[in-house]
Amino acid sequence: MTHSFSRRIFGLGSFAGALTVALPAQAADDTAKAPSQDEKPTRRTICYIGGYTKHGPPGGNGEGISVFEMNQKTGALTNLTTFTDIASPSYITLSPDRRFLYALSEINDFDTSHSGSVTAFLVDQATGGLKKLNTVASGGADPAHLSVHPSGRFVMVANYTGGTIGILHVLADGSLGRMTDLIHNSGPRMPDRAADNPPGNFAVSDHSSAHPHMIKTDPSGKFVLVMDAGLDRVYVWTINLETGKLSPAAVPFTTMTPGSAPRHYVFGSEGKKLYLLCEQDSKVVVADFDPHTGKISPQQTVSSVTAHFRGSTLAAGILLSPDERFLYVSNRLGDSLAVFQVSTDGSLTLVDEIWTHADYGRSLMFDPSGSYLYVANQRSDSITSFRVDKTTGKISFTWDFTPVGSPTCFEFMTIAADPTDVSPS
């Protein structure tokens, strides 16, 4: 088995048959609010955590997809089981109806074309357990991100090293069918470092070729946006829901700062405001988005580290609060979380920066109630959690560490405490 040069390392200078994991149907706390001592919990909160295993670059300490239950009163995560029949599930996502979970494998040896893979799971609505449905090729090496179209009809995957984006048809039973489109980005060679780097930043981002880092739709599902960290572009396509084919939007891409490595983005709920995170210079670009044409119009650029910061850092995750009044960014190497206040016009003001209490924080995610913010710390092999002040947006460390090998991503869902009520949320 051979691996391409890891995108994770560069930034710093076949599967078995189905396996069913059944979780105990024990009661836990309500996800909407913390119940009082006399209240009987009606919902349980399940947390799925993916990360790197030994199989796959850069090689990690994880065992697969870990399944936890969250205590709503304290935010603590208790491990229920781990689905081990998967290699390096470094990104996972739930379907819009929460019936299925899809996980990529960040590998390059799934088949003879040096592809990664995507696996579909059925989610047990009574227990949160996972049952593997099938695994297919991702269409390129080392996939970094995947998402499900709001219609639930397609899974979209960004293959980082392969330089491609693939669209996979979802069958009626949630399993993955044929690939309906596969696109390879191309463009001029960009610098490995941005001119507007934080002072003393020695970290570089790989700009040797196309490196799609995120693929997802706008809130309407009309447009598909791709952040390409190698070409410093944000691509915009429309998708045909009958054929699963992509077509370039009227303005097919927006060029970001050379060397900035656009990584992830988040939309406001109305689909008119777009927040673009660039990893190499640790900047957030606030842009207007035209929901009719897909045009991106940058309006503001702000740093995710304070003006006092000196040294190497790479921005990683971006998260908008449920009420859209605050925005959060994780910074790898600098090991910090930035808190921005969102003005009525969508512009950002940095109001706080806090230590993650761990190393190499990646994805950020709220629990379903928005009371806790969780960080996946890849190099510390841990999840750290923070209590959220919903009035000020500021966060405070809970001093709770959850051990997980090389974690990189989360998904939360709630299920009924009574296993006879299987409606997910």
Secondary structure, 3 states (H helix, E strand, C coil): CCCCCCHHHHCCCCCCCCCECCCCCCCCCCCCCCCCCCCCCCEEEEEEEEECCCCCCCCCCCCCEEEEEECCCCCCEEEEEEECCCCCCCEEEECCCCCEEEEEECCCCCCCCCCCEEEEEEECCCCCCEEEEEEEECCCCCEEEEEECCCCCEEEEEECCCCEEEEEEECCCCCEEEEEEEEECCCCCCCCCCCCCCCCCCCCCCCCCCCEEEEEECCCCCEEEEEECCCCEEEEEEECCCCCCEEEEEEEEEECCCCCCEEEEEECCCCCEEEEEECCCCEEEEEEECCCCCCEEEEEEEECCCCCCCCCCEEEEEEECCCCCEEEEEEECCCEEEEEEECCCCCEEEEEEEECCCCCEEEEEECCCCCEEEEEECCCCEEEEEEECCCCCCEEEEEEEEECCCEEEEEEEEEECCCCCCCCC
